Amino acid sequence: MLQNAYLFLCFYLGITVVFNESYKAVSVKMKSAGALTVLVEFIAGSFSLLFLPFFEMRFPKDPKVYFFLSFAIIFYTIQNRLATTARSGMEASSYSIIKQLSNVFVMMMGFLFFKEELTFQKILGSILLIGSNMLIFYQKGAWKKNRYLFLGIVANLCMGMALFLDVNTSNSFNLAFYVSVTLLFPSILILITERIKIKEITREWKTNSKYLVLLTGISWSLMMVTKLKSYQLGEVTKIAPLCSLTVILNVLFAYLFFKKREDIWKKIISGILITIGVFMIK
């Protein structure tokens, strides 16, 4: 069971690197953050439906489950919308640091509500893991106060709350259907609340590379499915901190493919700390 959780986690880590790179690329060229969010979410939600046959088709009878689902959708709507704007106005280093907030939040919720064991070793390993990510991306002035920083913090706190609700409710649904709902419904809410017109969405499709937009949507879908499945099969207090390994993977990706070699020693030290942290959590 736990081995399968780590397998899905590995898929999640790889897919997230693709998602981060493609999302950053399309957000830089966007004309409307709301329209781009709706477009990518619609692609992701629609693609998720292709996985329906791979999971057991089930729907809960308890109305409380739908109540929690509604709250998760609200938090996802806020997170997805704010994240698009935050990504477009922040350096990747700053946003990568902020993303760790959601993992910390989920880990703490797993301890408080799921009564999972939270040992000193797990706490220290998590601190090393998250702290090493902050070391990788710390730059003088990176935390300068601005609205993008604030939006990024709020977005990832909402993501943490949504993921916590997901762990409770996604087990009651066909997983692919659940992921589709948590992507399509937020896109509809954003479309309505911001009064986005179809021509604005079409403009985003034409302005950006169609392949990158599709890649962002597809990777978003796969990222959600694999992450939720890893949470379902494993312990939240173990899976949540390990999700922060996406940061070091992004560093390696940038080093190998974009030849970004600045602060190489800081990154090597951070990599060692991450390795130690992973072994402590396991």
KENUSE-53543 format. One line per 2 residues: number of its first residue (from 1); for each residue x, z, y of N, C-alpha, C. Coordinates in pm, 1 decimal. Layout:
NUM> X:Z:Y:X:Z:Y:X:Z:Y  ...
***
This chain:
1> 83.2:0.0:-120.7:0.0:0.0:0.0:86.6:0.0:125.6  183.3:96.0:128.4:270.9:106.4:244.5:364.4:-14.0:253.8
3> 405.7:-67.1:137.1:491.5:-186.4:137.2:418.1:-304.7:198.6  289.4:-319.5:166.2:209.0:-426.5:224.3:195.3:-409.4:375.0
5> 185.6:-283.3:418.6:176.7:-255.2:562.1:302.0:-304.2:633.3  419.0:-278.9:573.2:544.5:-323.1:633.1:557.9:-475.5:629.8
7> 499.5:-538.4:527.6:502.5:-684.1:519.4:424.1:-744.9:634.9  303.3:-693.6:658.5:223.1:-741.8:771.5:291.4:-709.1:903.8
9> 359.6:-595.0:908.4:431.1:-557.0:1029.5:542.9:-657.0:1060.2  612.9:-702.2:956.6:720.2:-801.4:975.7:665.0:-931.4:1031.0
11> 550.8:-974.7:976.4:485.7:-1094.7:1029.2:447.9:-1073.8:1176.0  395.3:-955.7:1203.9:353.9:-924.1:1341.4:472.3:-932.4:1437.6
13> 585.6:-876.1:1398.5:702.3:-873.6:1485.7:749.9:-1014.7:1519.5  754.0:-1100.9:1417.6:797.3:-1238.4:1441.9:700.6:-1316.1:1528.4
15> 572.1:-1300.4:1501.6:469.4:-1373.7:1576.6:464.2:-1327.1:1721.8  488.0:-1197.8:1742.8:483.0:-1143.4:1878.7:590.5:-1203.3:1967.3
17> 707.7:-1230.5:1911.6:814.4:-1295.1:1988.5:766.7:-1431.7:2038.7  703.9:-1506.4:1949.7:650.5:-1637.9:1987.3:543.7:-1622.5:2094.7
19> 454.2:-1525.0:2076.6:346.1:-1502.5:2172.4:401.1:-1466.1:2310.7  496.6:-1374.2:2315.8:553.3:-1331.3:2443.8:617.9:-1446.2:2519.7
21> 694.3:-1527.9:2448.0:763.8:-1639.2:2512.6:665.8:-1745.4:2562.9  567.4:-1779.9:2480.8:472.6:-1884.6:2520.3:377.8:-1836.0:2630.2
23> 334.6:-1709.0:2621.1:243.5:-1654.3:2722.8:312.1:-1647.8:2858.7  438.9:-1606.6:2859.2:514.5:-1602.0:2983.3:525.4:-1740.4:3045.2
25> 549.8:-1840.0:2961.3:566.1:-1977.5:3009.8:438.2:-2031.5:3072.8  323.5:-2006.0:3009.2:198.2:-2059.6:3063.9:150.7:-1980.3:3184.8
27> 181.7:-1850.3:3191.9:136.0:-1769.6:3304.9:208.2:-1806.0:3433.9  331.2:-1854.1:3421.7:407.7:-1892.7:3539.9:344.4:-2014.1:3609.1
29> 286.4:-2104.7:3530.5:229.2:-2228.0:3585.0:79.5:-2219.6:3615.8  18.5:-2105.7:3588.9:-127.5:-2095.6:3602.7:-173.0:-2106.2:3748.0
31> -294.5:-2153.7:3766.0:-359.6:-2160.2:3896.4:-457.4:-2044.9:3913.8  -517.2:-2001.7:3803.0:-613.6:-1892.1:3805.0:-589.1:-1803.1:3683.2
33> -554.7:-1676.1:3709.3:-526.5:-1583.3:3599.1:-649.3:-1562.4:3511.6  -765.8:-1553.2:3575.2:-889.3:-1532.7:3500.4:-921.9:-1650.7:3410.6
35> -909.3:-1771.3:3465.3:-940.4:-1891.8:3388.5:-843.4:-1909.3:3272.3  -715.9:-1881.6:3295.2:-616.9:-1894.0:3187.6:-644.3:-1792.7:3077.1
37> -678.8:-1670.2:3115.4:-710.0:-1566.9:3016.6:-827.6:-1608.5:2929.5  -932.8:-1660.1:2992.9:-1050.9:-1705.9:2919.5:-1014.8:-1818.3:2823.3
39> -935.3:-1913.5:2869.4:-896.9:-2028.1:2787.2:-818.3:-1984.4:2663.5  -716.9:-1902.2:2684.3:-631.7:-1860.9:2573.0:-708.0:-1770.1:2476.7
41> -790.2:-1680.1:2530.9:-870.5:-1592.6:2445.5:-969.4:-1672.4:2360.6  -1028.9:-1774.5:2419.8:-1125.1:-1857.2:2345.6:-1055.7:-1928.5:2229.9
43> -936.3:-1980.7:2254.1:-859.5:-2046.3:2147.7:-824.5:-1946.2:2038.0  -778.1:-1828.1:2078.5:-738.8:-1724.3:1982.8:-858.5:-1676.8:1900.3
45> -971.4:-1651.5:1967.9:-1090.3:-1604.1:1898.3:-1145.5:-1706.5:1801.4  -1144.3:-1832.2:1841.7:-1194.3:-1939.5:1755.5:-1104.1:-1959.4:1634.3
47> -973.5:-1953.3:1656.5:-878.0:-1970.6:1546.2:-891.5:-1857.2:1444.0  -923.4:-1737.3:1490.9:-936.5:-1622.0:1400.9:-1044.8:-1643.0:1296.6
49> -1147.1:-1720.6:1330.6:-1257.9:-1744.1:1237.9:-1214.0:-1820.7:1113.0  -1101.5:-1890.0:1121.1:-1051.1:-1963.7:1005.5:-1007.8:-1870.0:892.8
51> -984.2:-1743.4:925.7:-936.9:-1646.9:825.7:-1051.0:-1568.8:761.8  -1174.1:-1602.2:795.0:-1289.2:-1531.0:738.0:-1287.0:-1523.3:584.9
53> -1256.1:-1633.7:513.8:-1258.9:-1629.3:366.3:-1151.5:-1540.1:303.4  -1050.1:-1502.6:381.4:-938.7:-1425.7:325.5:-963.4:-1274.9:326.3
55> -1072.0:-1233.2:387.8:-1104.3:-1090.9:394.3:-1247.7:-1068.4:347.7  -1270.7:-950.5:294.6:-1404.1:-917.4:244.2:-1507.3:-922.7:356.2
57> -1619.3:-992.1:330.1:-1724.3:-1003.6:430.2:-1811.2:-878.1:426.4  -1800.5:-796.3:527.9:-1879.0:-673.9:533.6:-1910.0:-637.1:677.9
59> -2023.1:-571.2:695.7:-2066.5:-526.2:827.6:-2121.2:-383.8:814.4  -2088.1:-297.1:908.2:-2130.0:-157.3:898.1:-2279.1:-138.7:928.3
61> -2336.3:-36.8:869.3:-2475.1:-1.6:895.7:-2485.7:113.7:996.2  -2375.2:184.0:1014.0:-2373.5:296.6:1107.1:-2367.2:245.8:1251.5
63> -2466.0:277.4:1334.8:-2467.1:230.4:1473.7:-2349.5:282.0:1555.5  -2290.4:394.3:1513.5:-2175.6:448.2:1588.1:-2055.7:354.0:1583.6
65> -2043.0:280.4:1475.0:-1931.7:185.4:1463.0:-1942.8:76.8:1569.5  -2064.6:27.6:1591.8:-2086.3:-74.4:1695.1:-2064.1:-16.2:1834.9
67> -2092.3:111.6:1847.7:-2068.1:180.7:1974.7:-1918.1:180.7:2005.7  -1836.3:216.1:1905.9:-1691.3:216.1:1924.5:-1637.5:74.8:1945.7
69> -1697.5:-21.7:1875.6:-1657.7:-160.9:1893.3:-1681.5:-205.6:2037.2  -1793.7:-165.9:2093.9:-1826.4:-202.2:2232.3:-1721.7:-147.9:2328.7
71> -1679.2:-24.5:2304.3:-1576.5:34.4:2390.1:-1443.0:-37.4:2373.4  -1409.3:-74.4:2249.6:-1284.7:-147.2:2225.6:-1286.2:-280.5:2300.3
73> -1399.9:-348.0:2300.3:-1412.8:-476.4:2369.8:-1392.8:-458.5:2519.6  -1447.2:-351.5:2575.2:-1430.1:-324.3:2718.2:-1283.1:-302.7:2751.8
75> -1214.8:-222.3:2670.3:-1072.6:-196.6:2694.7:-988.9:-323.5:2676.8  -1023.2:-405.3:2576.9:-952.0:-531.1:2558.1:-974.3:-625.1:2676.5
77> -1095.3:-626.5:2728.9:-1125.7:-712.2:2843.5:-1038.7:-675.9:2962.5  -1029.9:-546.9:2991.6:-947.4:-500.6:3103.5:-800.5:-531.4:3078.6
79> -755.5:-500.1:2956.6:-615.0:-521.3:2924.2:-575.2:-667.7:2932.4  -653.3:-754.0:2869.2:-618.1:-896.0:2864.8:-614.9:-958.3:3003.9
81> -710.7:-918.8:3086.5:-716.8:-977.1:3220.8:-600.5:-929.2:3307.5  -574.1:-798.6:3305.3:-467.0:-744.0:3388.2:-329.4:-790.3:3340.3
83> -313.9:-804.8:3207.8:-184.1:-843.6:3151.4:-141.6:-981.9:3198.0  -237.3:-1073.1:3210.9:-203.7:-1209.0:3254.9:-144.4:-1206.9:3394.6
85> -206.7:-1131.5:3484.4:-156.0:-1121.2:3621.2:-22.3:-1048.4:3624.4  -11.6:-939.3:3548.3:112.2:-861.1:3546.9:230.1:-943.1:3496.6
87> 209.0:-1020.5:3390.9:316.7:-1102.8:3335.2:366.2:-1206.1:3435.4  274.7:-1260.5:3513.5:311.8:-1367.4:3606.7:394.4:-1316.2:3723.4
89> 381.5:-1186.6:3755.7:450.6:-1133.3:3872.9:561.6:-1035.9:3843.7  595.7:-1017.4:3715.4:700.7:-922.8:3678.9:809.6:-990.4:3596.6
91> 928.6:-932.0:3603.9:1035.4:-976.4:3515.9:999.1:-937.1:3372.9  1041.8:-1016.7:3277.2:1012.4:-986.7:3137.2:1067.1:-849.9:3096.9
93> 1180.1:-811.1:3157.0:1241.2:-682.1:3124.3:1147.9:-567.0:3159.7  1090.8:-570.1:3277.5:1001.5:-462.3:3321.3:876.6:-455.7:3235.1
95> 817.3:-572.3:3205.6:693.7:-571.2:3127.9:719.1:-526.6:2984.0  835.1:-558.9:2930.9:868.3:-516.9:2795.2:877.0:-365.4:2785.3
97> 928.1:-302.0:2890.0:935.5:-156.8:2891.6:794.1:-98.7:2893.0  710.2:-151.3:2979.6:574.2:-98.7:2995.1:493.3:-114.8:2867.3
99> 517.4:-221.3:2791.4:441.1:-244.1:2667.9:456.7:-130.8:2567.9  565.2:-55.1:2578.9:585.9:54.2:2484.7:486.6:167.8:2504.5
101> 421.1:171.5:2619.8:321.3:275.4:2645.3:208.4:272.2:2542.7  165.1:152.2:2505.1:54.2:141.7:2409.9:95.0:194.3:2272.3
103> 219.5:168.0:2230.0:265.5:217.0:2100.1:275.4:369.3:2097.3  324.4:427.4:2206.9:334.1:572.9:2215.2:195.3:635.1:2211.2
105> 103.3:575.4:2284.6:-33.7:627.8:2291.3:-99.4:625.7:2153.0  -87.1:514.3:2081.1:-148.5:503.2:1948.3:-86.6:604.0:1851.8
107> 45.1:620.2:1859.3:111.6:715.4:1771.1:60.1:857.4:1794.6  44.9:896.4:1920.7:-4.2:1029.7:1952.1:-150.1:1047.2:1909.5
109> -230.3:942.9:1924.3:-369.6:950.9:1882.3:-380.2:964.4:1729.8  -288.9:898.8:1658.2:-287.0:909.9:1513.0:-259.2:1052.9:1469.2
111> -172.5:1119.3:1544.0:-142.1:1258.6:1513.3:-258.9:1351.5:1547.2  -320.8:1328.4:1662.1:-426.4:1418.1:1709.1:-557.9:1401.4:1633.1
113> -594.7:1275.4:1602.9:-727.3:1250.4:1547.0:-726.4:1218.9:1397.4  -618.3:1158.7:1346.4:-612.5:1125.6:1204.6:-541.8:1233.7:1124.3
115> -489.9:1336.9:1197.1:-422.6:1449.2:1132.4:-303.2:1404.1:1048.4  -239.2:1294.3:1090.8:-119.8:1249.2:1019.7:-2.7:1341.0:1054.9
117> 87.3:1357.4:959.7:200.1:1447.4:980.2:294.3:1393.6:1087.3  323.2:1476.0:1185.3:414.6:1437.3:1292.0:533.4:1533.2:1290.1
119> 636.1:1496.9:1213.8:752.7:1583.5:1197.4:849.4:1566.8:1313.8  942.5:1660.6:1324.2:1045.5:1652.2:1427.5:1126.8:1524.9:1410.9
121> 1150.6:1485.5:1284.9:1227.7:1364.0:1256.8:1155.6:1240.3:1309.3  1022.6:1234.9:1290.7:944.4:1121.6:1341.7:947.7:1118.1:1494.3
123> 935.2:1234.7:1555.1:936.1:1241.4:1701.6:1069.8:1194.3:1756.1  1179.3:1244.4:1697.0:1313.3:1206.4:1743.3:1338.3:1057.9:1719.3
125> 1295.6:1007.4:1602.8:1311.9:865.3:1574.0:1235.4:778.6:1671.8  1114.9:820.6:1706.5:1032.7:746.3:1801.9:1095.4:746.2:1940.4
127> 1151.9:862.3:1980.1:1217.9:871.3:2110.1:1337.8:777.8:2115.9  1416.0:775.0:2007.6:1531.8:684.9:2002.1:1487.8:538.6:2008.4
129> 1380.3:508.2:1935.8:1332.1:370.5:1928.8:1283.4:321.9:2064.4  1201.2:401.7:2128.1:1143.7:363.0:2256.6:1247.2:373.3:2368.2
131> 1329.0:478.9:2363.0:1432.8:495.2:2464.4:1535.4:383.6:2461.2  1566.9:334.2:2341.8:1663.5:224.7:2330.1:1609.9:96.8:2391.0
133> 1479.0:76.3:2379.3:1417.5:-40.3:2443.0:1427.7:-31.7:2594.1  1408.4:90.2:2646.7:1418.4:108.3:2790.8:1561.4:85.9:2837.9
135> 1657.9:126.4:2755.6:1798.5:106.2:2790.8:1832.7:-41.9:2797.3  1778.3:-120.1:2703.7:1805.3:-263.0:2700.5:1765.2:-329.4:2831.9
137> 1646.7:-292.8:2880.6:1590.1:-365.8:2992.8:1601.7:-295.9:3127.4  1668.4:-180.4:3130.1:1679.6:-111.9:3259.2:1772.6:-189.1:3351.4
139> 1722.5:-215.6:3468.4:1801.8:-279.0:3573.0:1774.4:-205.0:3703.5  1873.2:-196.2:3789.4:1853.9:-129.1:3917.1:1744.6:-199.3:3996.5
141> 1645.8:-123.7:4034.0:1535.4:-181.0:4111.3:1425.0:-237.4:4026.5  1440.8:-231.8:3891.6:1339.0:-290.1:3804.0:1206.5:-216.3:3813.5
143> 1214.3:-88.0:3850.9:1092.5:-7.3:3857.6:1040.6:5.2:4001.0  1080.3:-86.4:4085.1:1031.7:-86.4:4222.6:879.6:-94.8:4223.0
145> 817.3:-8.2:4301.1:672.6:-1.1:4301.3:612.0:-129.5:4356.1  520.9:-185.8:4282.3:444.1:-300.2:4329.0:316.6:-308.2:4247.2
147> 226.7:-394.6:4287.1:96.6:-398.5:4221.8:106.9:-450.9:4078.4  205.7:-535.8:4050.5:221.1:-587.5:3915.5:262.1:-477.1:3818.0
149> 346.7:-386.1:3864.8:387.5:-273.2:3782.2:266.1:-186.0:3750.8  186.1:-157.4:3852.2:66.4:-75.8:3833.1:-30.3:-142.8:3736.6
151> -52.5:-273.9:3754.4:-142.1:-347.3:3665.6:-91.1:-345.9:3521.7  40.5:-358.1:3505.0:98.8:-356.8:3371.5:79.8:-222.9:3302.0
153> 96.5:-114.5:3376.4:77.7:19.0:3318.7:-66.6:39.3:3276.4  -160.5:5.8:3364.3:-303.1:21.2:3333.0:-340.9:-66.3:3213.5
155> -288.6:-189.3:3210.9:-319.8:-282.1:3102.5:-277.7:-226.3:2966.9  -159.6:-170.0:2959.3:-109.2:-123.5:2829.2:-166.1:11.6:2788.2
157> -209.6:92.3:2882.0:-284.5:212.0:2846.2:-419.8:172.3:2786.3  -480.8:69.1:2843.5:-606.7:16.9:2787.4:-584.1:-42.8:2649.0
159> -470.7:-109.4:2630.8:-437.6:-164.9:2499.6:-422.3:-53.8:2396.4  -357.9:56.2:2436.0:-342.6:168.5:2345.2:-476.3:226.1:2302.5
161> -567.7:240.8:2398.0:-700.2:292.5:2365.9:-776.5:195.4:2275.9  -766.5:65.5:2303.9:-835.7:-34.4:2222.5:-782.3:-35.4:2079.7
163> -650.4:-27.3:2063.7:-590.6:-26.0:1930.1:-630.8:99.0:1852.8  -637.8:211.6:1922.6:-680.0:334.7:1858.1:-823.7:322.5:1806.4
165> -912.4:264.5:1886.2:-1050.7:243.0:1843.9:-1056.1:141.8:1729.3  -965.7:42.9:1732.8:-960.8:-60.0:1628.0:-934.0:-0.4:1490.9
167> -840.3:93.5:1485.7:-803.4:152.9:1357.5:-924.5:218.7:1292.4  -1010.9:275.6:1374.1:-1131.2:342.5:1323.3:-1239.7:245.5:1280.7
169> -1255.6:135.8:1356.2:-1371.9:48.1:1337.6:-1344.3:-80.7:1261.1  -1222.5:-134.3:1268.9:-1195.3:-265.1:1208.1:-1210.2:-262.8:1056.8
171> -1189.0:-146.0:994.7:-1205.0:-133.7:849.1:-1347.7:-159.8:803.6  -1443.1:-142.8:894.3:-1584.4:-157.6:858.8:-1631.0:-302.4:864.3
173> -1546.9:-391.5:915.2:-1583.0:-532.0:931.6:-1490.6:-622.0:849.9  -1532.7:-745.8:833.4:-1439.6:-850.0:792.5:-1334.8:-857.6:903.8
175> -1205.8:-841.5:871.0:-1102.1:-828.6:973.1:-1094.8:-950.1:1064.7  -1104.1:-1069.9:1007.4:-1097.5:-1192.1:1087.9:-1214.2:-1198.9:1186.5
177> -1332.3:-1160.3:1139.5:-1450.0:-1158.5:1227.4:-1430.2:-1057.2:1339.3  -1376.0:-942.3:1304.3:-1353.9:-837.0:1403.4:-1257.2:-883.5:1512.3
179> -1146.4:-944.4:1471.8:-1048.1:-994.4:1568.5:-1110.7:-1101.6:1657.0  -1189.2:-1189.6:1596.1:-1255.5:-1295.0:1672.5:-1347.3:-1236.5:1779.2
181> -1424.6:-1135.1:1740.9:-1517.1:-1070.7:1834.4:-1442.1:-1005.3:1950.2  -1329.0:-937.3:1919.4:-1253.7:-868.0:2023.7:-1174.3:-963.3:2112.2
183> -1177.4:-1091.2:2081.3:-1114.5:-1191.9:2167.0:-1219.0:-1276.1:2240.7  -1325.0:-1315.4:2169.1:-1426.5:-1401.8:2230.1:-1513.9:-1326.5:2330.8
185> -1554.7:-1205.1:2295.9:-1640.0:-1129.1:2386.5:-1570.4:-1094.9:2517.9  -1444.0:-1052.5:2515.6:-1375.2:-1031.7:2643.2:-1365.9:-1158.9:2727.5
187> -1346.9:-1273.0:2661.6:-1339.7:-1398.5:2737.5:-1473.2:-1427.0:2806.1  -1583.2:-1395.5:2738.3:-1716.3:-1415.0:2797.6:-1738.6:-1318.8:2913.5
189> -1697.4:-1194.2:2896.7:-1713.1:-1094.2:3002.9:-1633.2:-1133.2:3127.2  -1510.7:-1179.7:3107.2:-1428.5:-1223.0:3220.7:-1491.1:-1344.9:3287.5
191> -1541.5:-1435.5:3205.3:-1605.5:-1557.4:3257.4:-1723.4:-1521.4:3348.1  -1803.0:-1424.0:3305.7:-1922.7:-1385.7:3380.7:-1888.3:-1302.8:3504.4
193> -1805.2:-1199.5:3485.1:-1776.1:-1108.1:3596.3:-1696.5:-1174.1:3708.6  -1609.6:-1267.8:3674.8:-1530.7:-1336.0:3777.7:-1593.2:-1469.1:3821.7
195> -1706.6:-1501.0:3759.7:-1779.5:-1625.1:3793.9:-1687.0:-1747.0:3786.9  -1616.1:-1754.5:3676.9:-1522.1:-1864.9:3656.8:-1597.7:-1989.7:3614.1
197> -1564.6:-2100.0:3676.1:-1630.5:-2227.1:3646.8:-1554.0:-2303.4:3538.0  -1626.2:-2386.8:3467.3:-1565.6:-2465.6:3359.5:-1452.0:-2552.3:3411.8
199> -1467.8:-2604.1:3533.3:-1364.3:-2692.0:3588.5:-1233.3:-2614.7:3612.6  -1243.1:-2484.1:3637.7:-1122.7:-2402.4:3655.3:-1049.0:-2387.0:3522.0
201> -1125.7:-2370.6:3415.3:-1064.7:-2359.5:3282.4:-1001.7:-2492.6:3242.0  -1071.2:-2600.8:3272.3:-1019.0:-2735.2:3243.5:-890.0:-2760.8:3319.6
203> -886.1:-2712.0:3443.2:-765.9:-2729.3:3525.4:-646.2:-2658.3:3463.0  -668.9:-2538.0:3408.9:-560.8:-2464.4:3343.4:-510.2:-2541.1:3221.1
205> -602.0:-2603.5:3149.0:-566.2:-2681.8:3030.3:-480.4:-2801.5:3068.6  -513.9:-2863.7:3181.7:-442.1:-2983.4:3225.0:-310.4:-2948.8:3295.1
207> -308.7:-2834.5:3365.1:-189.3:-2795.7:3441.3:-73.7:-2756.9:3350.2  -105.1:-2679.7:3246.8:-2.8:-2631.2:3155.1:21.5:-2728.9:3040.8
209> 129.0:-2704.4:2968.0:153.1:-2780.6:2846.6:46.7:-2744.5:2743.9  -24.6:-2843.9:2694.9:-133.2:-2818.8:2599.0:-79.4:-2753.4:2471.1
211> 40.6:-2792.1:2432.0:99.6:-2735.5:2311.3:130.8:-2586.2:2330.3  178.6:-2549.7:2448.7:210.0:-2409.9:2476.0:83.4:-2325.1:2483.7
213> -21.1:-2381.6:2543.7:-148.6:-2309.8:2552.9:-204.5:-2284.9:2412.7  -200.9:-2388.2:2328.9:-248.1:-2374.3:2190.5:-162.4:-2274.4:2113.0
215> -30.8:-2282.3:2132.0:60.0:-2192.1:2063.5:34.0:-2047.2:2104.9  6.5:-2026.3:2233.3:-22.7:-1891.4:2282.2:-150.0:-1836.6:2218.2
217> -254.3:-1919.5:2213.2:-380.2:-1876.7:2154.4:-368.7:-1848.4:2005.3  -303.9:-1938.1:1932.9:-289.5:-1922.8:1787.4:-203.8:-1800.9:1753.6
219> -92.9:-1784.6:1825.3:-5.3:-1669.9:1798.7:-74.0:-1538.6:1836.1  -159.6:-1541.2:1938.1:-235.6:-1422.4:1976.2:-327.0:-1379.6:1860.8
221> -394.6:-1476.3:1802.2:-483.8:-1449.0:1689.5:-406.4:-1389.6:1572.2  -297.7:-1454.2:1534.0:-216.7:-1407.1:1421.4:-156.4:-1269.4:1448.7
223> -118.1:-1247.7:1573.2:-60.5:-1120.1:1611.7:-161.6:-1006.4:1594.2  -285.6:-1029.0:1635.9:-389.4:-926.7:1623.7:-422.5:-897.4:1477.3
225> -435.4:-1002.4:1397.0:-470.5:-985.2:1255.0:-362.3:-906.6:1182.0  -237.6:-945.2:1200.2:-127.9:-879.8:1127.8:-105.3:-736.7:1175.9
227> -122.2:-712.3:1305.3:-101.8:-577.0:1356.1:-209.4:-481.9:1305.6  -335.1:-524.7:1313.2:-444.3:-439.7:1266.8:-434.3:-413.4:1116.2
229> -394.2:-516.9:1041.3:-382.0:-500.2:896.3:-270.4:-401.3:863.1  -162.2:-405.9:937.0:-52.4:-311.8:912.7:-95.9:-169.2:945.5
231> -178.4:-153.6:1050.2:-231.3:-21.3:1083.5:-324.7:29.8:974.0  -406.0:-59.6:918.9:-501.6:-20.0:815.5:-431.7:24.0:686.9
233> -321.6:-43.4:652.5:-252.8:-16.7:526.2:-148.6:93.8:535.7  -99.8:119.1:656.8:6.2:218.4:673.4:-36.7:337.7:755.6
235> 58.1:424.5:785.6:33.5:540.6:869.0:54.7:501.6:1014.8  -42.2:535.5:1098.5:-35.8:499.4:1240.2:89.8:556.5:1304.9
237> 126.5:679.8:1268.2:242.8:743.2:1329.1:374.3:675.3:1290.2  372.4:593.9:1183.2:491.1:517.7:1143.7:486.8:375.9:1199.8
239> 370.7:312.6:1192.5:358.2:172.9:1233.3:370.9:156.2:1384.8  306.8:244.9:1461.3:305.8:231.6:1607.4:446.1:226.9:1668.1
241> 537.1:321.4:1635.6:670.3:312.7:1693.8:748.7:191.2:1647.1  728.4:149.8:1521.7:801.3:33.7:1469.4:761.3:-95.7:1539.9
243> 641.5:-96.8:1598.0:597.0:-216.0:1672.1:686.7:-243.6:1792.0  756.9:-141.1:1840.5:844.8:-160.4:1955.7:969.7:-239.9:1920.9
245> 990.6:-269.4:1791.5:1104.2:-352.8:1751.3:1093.4:-495.0:1807.0  975.2:-531.1:1855.0:959.0:-663.7:1915.1:1054.3:-683.5:2033.2
247> 1089.9:-574.4:2100.3:1176.3:-584.9:2217.3:1315.8:-632.8:2178.2  1375.8:-571.0:2076.5:1509.5:-612.7:2033.9:1505.8:-754.3:1976.5
249> 1394.9:-791.2:1912.9:1381.2:-927.3:1860.6:1375.1:-1028.8:1974.5  1309.8:-991.1:2083.4:1306.2:-1079.1:2200.6:1445.5:-1094.9:2261.0
251> 1523.4:-987.0:2258.0:1660.7:-992.8:2308.1:1743.4:-1090.3:2224.8  1732.8:-1079.5:2093.3:1807.0:-1168.3:2003.7:1763.7:-1313.6:2021.2
253> 1633.7:-1333.5:2037.5:1581.1:-1468.4:2057.2:1638.6:-1530.3:2184.8  1638.8:-1450.3:2293.5:1692.4:-1499.2:2420.5:1842.0:-1526.3:2409.9
255> 1912.3:-1442.9:2333.3:2057.4:-1459.0:2316.5:2090.3:-1586.4:2238.8  2015.7:-1611.5:2132.2:2045.6:-1724.8:2045.0:1998.9:-1858.6:2101.4
257> 1881.3:-1859.0:2164.2:1821.3:-1986.2:2205.6:1831.5:-2014.8:2355.3  1839.4:-1908.3:2437.0:1849.1:-1929.1:2581.4:1984.8:-1889.1:2637.4
259> 2076.3:-1846.7:2547.8:2214.5:-1813.7:2584.1:2222.8:-1703.8:2691.0  2131.9:-1606.7:2685.0:2134.8:-1495.0:2779.3:2226.1:-1386.2:2724.8
261> 2344.3:-1374.4:2784.4:2445.7:-1284.0:2731.2:2480.4:-1168.9:2826.5  2404.0:-1149.5:2931.8:2432.7:-1041.2:3023.8:2403.5:-905.1:2958.4
263> 2481.7:-804.2:2996.8:2466.8:-666.6:2945.3:2472.8:-661.3:2792.4  2563.8:-737.8:2732.8:2567.8:-748.9:2587.8:2600.7:-615.7:2521.6
265> 2691.1:-534.1:2584.2:2727.7:-407.1:2523.2:2611.7:-307.8:2526.4  2536.9:-312.1:2634.0:2419.3:-225.6:2643.3:2318.8:-261.9:2534.0
267> 2306.4:-389.7:2506.4:2213.1:-435.4:2403.5:2262.4:-397.6:2263.2  2394.3:-401.5:2242.1:2449.0:-363.1:2111.6:2424.1:-214.0:2085.4
269> 2450.6:-131.0:2186.9:2426.1:12.7:2173.9:2278.1:39.3:2146.5  2192.5:-31.0:2218.4:2048.6:-14.4:2198.6:2008.3:-54.9:2057.6
271> 2069.4:-161.7:2006.2:2040.0:-207.0:1870.8:2075.7:-102.4:1766.8  2189.8:-33.0:1788.5:2231.2:74.3:1696.6:2131.0:189.6:1701.3
273> 2088.2:226.7:1821.7:1990.5:335.5:1837.0:1857.3:300.4:1771.4  1816.9:174.5:1783.8:1692.6:129.4:1722.4:1701.6:140.6:1570.1
275> 1816.8:98.6:1514.8:1836.4:105.6:1368.9:1825.4:250.6:1320.3  1890.9:341.7:1391.4:1884.6:483.4:1354.2:1741.0:534.4:1364.8
277> 1673.1:496.1:1472.3:1534.5:539.3:1491.9:1442.2:491.8:1382.1  1460.1:367.3:1337.2:1376.8:312.0:1230.0:1394.7:391.3:1101.5
279> 1520.7:422.7:1066.8:1545.7:497.2:943.6:1488.7:640.2:951.0  1490.2:698.1:1069.6:1437.2:833.5:1086.2:1285.6:835.3:1068.7
281> 1218.0:731.5:1117.7:1073.1:723.4:1106.2:1033.3:698.9:961.6  1106.1:614.7:889.9:1074.3:582.2:750.1:1103.7:702.3:659.8
***
